[in-house]
Amino acid sequence: MEQTQNMSVQKQDNNSGALGLAILGGILLIAGVATFIARSWDIIDPMARIAIAVLAVITAHGVGYALTQARNYAYTGSIFHVVGMVLLPTAFAVIFTERVTGLTSEIQVFIAATAGALAYVPFAYQSRRSIFVVFGMVNVLIALGTLARIAFGEMVGIDMNYIYLILIMICGYSAYLIKDVVYPAGHSILFALGVIGTAGFGFFMGVFSGFYSYSAYSLFNTWDLWYPILVGAMIYLGVEIKSELMRWSGILGLVAASFVLIGKYGDDIGMSVIIAVIGALLLFFAYRIVQKEREGK
């Protein structure tokens, strides 16, 4: 039995090494082809440029499909599919540059992301392949974010950062909605993107997007309370669903927000309120953790 387990571990180690070589090979392949095309770009006419860009996407997915049918050893088929997915927006950029003019950058991104969503989402649900799931969902979120920017970007009183944050949170939530219809890796990656993105992007948008004003006369900004509550909820959910990633992302977000709030309200009466709220949240989490541990015994 022990010998069998050792052989299994050794096999996994060998597979990991082969996967690393395959990824490196894919990176070198892309670099080589990209360098060759870039050096020849000036002597290629516009229509040929478009044809090359589109053909590159088709070829990458075609090779990926062929390798997948041949058992996809070392995930080489998946790597070629990833290459095709990376090349798709590049192909649209070439098309917009060479033939389509007059479109704003938002419209261009919306068209490319929508095309990516329509291309990969059906395959994601048909094949349950993790790469199609991740790229399909990411394209959906990019398309929705760009559409929201087109619709609300010029409206006074609507900050796009809130919309982006909501979309990132949807990424994590959608992972749970589709976990029964895709392979584990797909929804795990989406969940990680949603959790880490919510804590990270939420913190940075608070710091760099004008939510924090260091004026001595500024009152509470809404985000000063909403973000600690948001990451506090992440800590609670992380404990409930036993997700260390969500729990620690929430803890790091709460600590980071606390430092920023101390810098803003350190000499203001508002700081006492912030400290009280954070203290109450920590007490609540501690209570719930101990309660669940004792009830579980």
C-alpha positions in Angstrom: 0.0 0.0 0.0 2.8 2.4 1.0 4.6 1.6 -2.3 1.5 2.4 -4.3 1.1 5.7 -2.5 4.7 6.6 -3.2 4.2 5.8 -6.9 1.1 8.0 -7.0 3.0 10.9 -5.4 5.9 10.4 -7.8 3.5 10.4 -10.8 1.9 13.6 -9.6 5.4 15.2 -9.3 6.3 14.1 -12.8 3.1 15.5 -14.1 3.7 18.8 -12.4 7.1 19.0 -14.0 5.7 18.2 -17.4 3.0 20.9 -16.9 5.7 23.4 -16.1 7.6 22.6 -19.2 4.4 22.8 -21.3 3.6 26.2 -19.9 7.1 27.4 -20.6 6.9 26.0 -24.1 3.6 27.8 -24.7 5.1 31.1 -23.5 8.1 30.7 -25.7 5.9 29.7 -28.6 3.8 32.9 -28.2 6.9 35.0 -27.8 8.6 33.6 -30.9 5.5 33.9 -33.1 4.8 37.4 -31.8 8.3 38.6 -32.4 8.4 37.2 -35.9 5.1 38.9 -36.8 6.1 42.1 -35.2 9.3 42.3 -37.2 7.3 41.7 -40.4 4.3 43.8 -39.6 5.3 46.9 -41.6 5.5 45.0 -44.9 2.2 43.2 -44.4 -0.9 44.9 -46.0 -3.9 45.6 -43.7 -6.1 42.8 -44.9 -3.3 40.3 -44.5 -2.8 41.6 -40.9 -6.4 40.9 -40.1 -6.3 37.5 -41.7 -3.2 36.6 -39.7 -4.7 37.8 -36.5 -7.9 35.8 -37.0 -6.1 32.8 -38.3 -3.9 32.7 -35.2 -7.0 32.4 -33.0 -8.5 29.7 -35.1 -5.2 27.8 -35.3 -4.6 27.9 -31.6 -8.0 26.6 -30.7 -7.8 24.0 -33.5 -4.5 22.7 -32.2 -6.0 22.8 -28.6 -9.0 20.7 -29.7 -6.7 18.2 -31.5 -4.5 17.8 -28.5 -7.5 17.5 -26.2 -8.9 14.7 -28.4 -5.4 13.1 -28.0 -5.9 12.9 -24.2 -4.5 16.3 -23.5 -1.2 15.1 -22.0 0.5 17.7 -19.8 -2.5 19.9 -20.5 -1.0 20.9 -23.8 -4.5 21.2 -25.4 -5.7 23.5 -22.6 -2.6 25.7 -23.0 -3.3 26.2 -26.7 -6.9 27.1 -25.9 -5.5 29.7 -23.5 -3.3 31.0 -26.3 -6.3 31.3 -28.5 -8.3 33.1 -25.8 -5.5 35.6 -25.3 -5.2 36.2 -29.0 -8.9 36.8 -29.5 -8.9 40.4 -28.1 -5.7 41.0 -30.0 -7.4 40.0 -33.2 -10.2 42.5 -32.5 -7.6 45.2 -31.8 -6.1 44.6 -35.2 -9.5 44.7 -36.9 -10.4 47.9 -35.2 -7.0 49.5 -36.0 -6.9 48.4 -39.7 -10.6 48.6 -40.8 -13.1 49.9 -38.2 -12.7 53.5 -37.3 -14.8 56.0 -35.3 -15.6 53.7 -32.4 -14.8 54.7 -28.9 -12.5 52.5 -26.8 -15.5 51.5 -24.6 -17.4 50.3 -27.6 -14.4 48.4 -28.9 -13.9 46.6 -25.6 -17.6 45.9 -25.3 -17.7 44.3 -28.8 -14.6 42.2 -28.1 -15.7 41.1 -24.6 -19.2 40.2 -25.9 -17.7 38.2 -28.7 -15.5 36.4 -26.2 -18.5 35.6 -24.0 -20.6 34.3 -26.9 -17.7 32.2 -28.0 -16.7 30.6 -24.7 -19.7 30.5 -22.5 -21.6 27.9 -24.6 -18.4 25.7 -24.6 -18.1 26.2 -20.9 -21.5 24.7 -20.1 -21.2 22.0 -22.8 -17.7 20.7 -21.9 -17.4 21.9 -18.3 -13.8 22.8 -19.1 -12.3 25.1 -16.5 -10.5 27.4 -19.0 -13.7 28.0 -21.0 -15.6 28.7 -17.7 -13.0 31.2 -16.5 -12.5 33.1 -19.7 -16.2 33.0 -20.5 -17.2 34.5 -17.2 -14.4 37.1 -17.2 -15.6 38.2 -20.7 -19.2 38.4 -19.4 -18.1 40.6 -16.5 -15.9 42.8 -18.8 -18.8 43.3 -21.2 -21.2 44.2 -18.4 -18.7 46.6 -16.8 -18.0 48.3 -20.2 -21.8 48.5 -20.9 -22.3 50.1 -17.5 -19.5 52.6 -18.2 -21.2 53.5 -21.5 -24.5 53.9 -19.9 -23.5 55.6 -16.6 -20.0 56.9 -17.1 -21.1 60.4 -17.9 -23.8 60.6 -15.3 -23.2 62.8 -12.2 -23.4 61.0 -8.9 -22.7 57.5 -10.1 -19.2 56.3 -9.4 -18.1 53.5 -11.7 -15.9 52.0 -9.0 -18.9 50.8 -7.1 -20.2 49.1 -10.3 -16.8 47.4 -10.9 -16.7 46.2 -7.3 -20.2 44.7 -7.6 -19.1 42.9 -10.8 -16.0 41.5 -9.0 -18.2 40.3 -6.2 -20.6 38.7 -8.7 -17.6 36.8 -10.1 -17.1 35.1 -6.7 -20.8 34.5 -6.2 -21.3 33.1 -9.6 -18.6 30.5 -8.8 -21.0 28.9 -6.3 -24.0 29.1 -8.7 -22.2 27.1 -11.4 -20.1 24.7 -9.2 -22.5 21.8 -9.9 -22.2 22.1 -13.7 -18.4 22.6 -14.1 -15.2 21.0 -12.9 -13.9 22.1 -9.5 -10.9 24.1 -11.0 -13.2 26.4 -12.9 -15.4 27.6 -10.1 -12.4 27.6 -7.7 -10.5 30.1 -9.9 -13.6 32.3 -10.3 -14.2 32.2 -6.5 -10.6 33.2 -5.9 -10.8 36.1 -8.3 -14.0 37.3 -6.7 -12.8 37.1 -3.1 -9.3 38.5 -3.6 -10.7 41.1 -6.1 -13.4 42.2 -3.6 -10.9 42.8 -0.8 -8.1 44.2 -2.9 -10.0 46.4 -5.4 -12.4 47.6 -2.6 -9.5 48.7 -0.5 -7.6 50.5 -3.3 -10.7 52.2 -4.7 -11.2 53.6 -1.2 -7.7 54.9 -1.0 -7.1 56.2 -4.5 -10.5 57.2 -5.9 -11.3 60.2 -3.8 -13.3 58.4 -1.1 -10.7 59.4 1.5 -10.4 63.1 2.0 -7.8 64.1 4.5 -9.4 67.5 5.0 -9.8 68.4 8.7 -13.4 69.5 8.0 -14.5 66.3 6.1 -17.2 64.2 7.6 -17.7 60.5 7.3 -17.7 59.2 3.8 -20.0 56.4 3.1 -17.2 54.1 2.1 -15.5 54.6 5.5 -18.1 52.4 7.0 -19.2 50.3 4.1 -15.9 48.8 3.3 -15.1 47.6 6.9 -18.6 46.1 7.0 -18.0 44.4 3.6 -14.7 42.8 4.6 -16.2 41.9 7.9 -19.0 40.1 6.1 -16.3 38.3 4.1 -14.7 37.1 7.4 -18.0 35.8 8.6 -18.8 34.0 5.4 -15.4 32.6 5.2 -15.9 31.0 8.6 -19.4 29.8 7.7 -18.4 28.1 4.4 -15.0 27.1 5.8 -13.0 29.1 3.2 -9.6 30.1 4.4 -9.1 32.3 1.3 -12.2 34.3 2.0 -11.6 34.6 5.7 -8.0 35.8 5.3 -8.8 38.1 2.5 -11.4 39.7 4.7 -9.0 39.9 7.6 -6.3 41.6 5.5 -8.9 43.9 4.1 -10.1 44.9 7.5 -6.6 45.5 8.8 -5.7 47.6 5.8 -8.9 49.6 6.1 -8.2 50.2 9.8 -4.8 51.7 9.1 -6.3 54.0 6.5 -9.1 55.1 8.8 -6.7 55.7 11.6 -4.7 58.0 9.3 -7.9 59.9 8.4 -9.7 60.1 11.7 -6.8 59.9 14.1 -7.4 63.4 15.4 -11.2 63.4 14.8 -14.1 62.3 16.9 -15.1 60.1 14.1 -12.3 57.7 14.9 -14.0 56.6 18.1 -17.0 55.5 16.1 -14.8 53.6 13.6 -12.9 51.9 16.5 -16.2 51.0 18.2 -17.6 49.5 15.0 -14.5 47.4 14.3 -14.3 46.3 17.9 -17.9 45.2 17.8 -17.3 43.3 14.5 -14.3 41.5 16.0 -16.2 40.5 19.1 -19.0 39.2 17.0 -16.7 37.1 14.8 -14.9 35.7 17.9 -18.2 34.8 19.5 -19.4 33.0 16.4 -16.2 31.1 15.9 -16.1 29.8 19.4 -19.8 29.0 19.3 -19.5 27.0 16.1 -16.5 25.1 17.5 -18.4 24.1 20.7 -21.6 23.3 18.9 -19.7 21.1 16.5 -18.3 18.9 19.3 
